[in-house]
Amino acid sequence: MLGRNPKKQPELFRPMLVDFIDDKHELVLLSENIDWDYFEEEFSPLYSKTGNPSHPIRFMVGCLLLKNLYNLGDETLASAWIMNPYMQHFCGRVFFEHQFPCDPSNFVHFRKRIGEEGIEKIFSYSVRMHDAKTKTSNFVLSDTTVQENNTTFPTDAKLCKKVIDYCNKIAENEGVKQRQRYTKVSKQLVRNTYNGKHPKRAKLARKSQRQLKTIAMRLIRELERNFTAEQQEFYKESMALYTKAVTQKRNDTDKVYSIHKPFTRCIAKGKAHKQYESGNKVGLITTSNKGKKIILGIKAFLHTPYDGHTIEPLLEQMETGGQQLPKELV
């Protein structure tokens, strides 16, 4: 059930936020320019009419906007929100609060609820707020960049160690009896692979890497043998991912660089200070005016398409969001 926004009603012993914050602060001015009723109308049909009340839509949308404005995560937003009365006012709170109203995992559920279409509605609305600047822009710029993922530098030894740990965790959760867990052995083998190019360590590093692959495949096969039919169906994709991560070769295509984020790709930047980045390719279209540029379209790609092939999806996004297509794009 959809939750309601707090009532703007004064209390005797609690000062209201509007009584002690600066009404010319950027977040206060931005909150006054946003039509919060628009988001209420768009997202309220996604909620049931029965059950426990949810957090208000203004609070959830406001938190998503703050995360993008200040480059915060689900957990880091909570600590920043508690210290900042302007963030609380932006999210529709009436009084200063000493605790974050929800668990950070609620943002995951909200993003799943509104889906990709809902996120694009929020983005399209933010573009429409700059209508005066975007309508005069018949000449736009298009470029791609890499959205880095929070993943460790991928090596075969690290991936095999992750697979071993995940297999042990699955066996523990499902009550599968293992012949050996290889917890301490795998830790030492990973240490042996460190600085593996040194002449005195190269032989031991290669041997340890082969042993890690053997152990990882042994645990995968052991789980597949002892799984029931339901468990095999449930863990089918996970087992396929683990097997691919262990058995992949150096020159294979569509390689696995991260177990918990399998969509991560290694993208060549071609720059001296950073030749490669682990993440996803992002295409964007911006205005061509000098100074601050407004992003008119932005989209992430799971694979690494050629830059020219990213333009059409971005133009489709602009058209879907009700924007006028530019006459010239560079």
Secondary structure, DSSP 4 states (H G I P E B T S, - for coil): -PPPPPP----SSS-BGGGTS-TTSHHHHHHHHS-HHHHHHHHGGGS-SSSS----HHHHHHHHHHHHHHT--HHHHHHHHHH-HHHHHHTT-SB--SS-SS-THHHHHHHHHHHHHHHHHHHHHHHHTTHHHHTT--EEEEEEEEEE-S-PPP-HHHHHHHHHHHHHHHHHHHTPPPS---HHHHHHHHHHHTTTTSTTTHHHHHHHHHHHHHHHHHHHHHHHHH--HHHHHHTHHHHHHHHHHHH--TT-SS----SS-TT-EEEE---SS-SEEEEEEEEEEEE--SSS--EEEEEEESS---GGGGHHHHHHHHHHTTPPPPSEE-
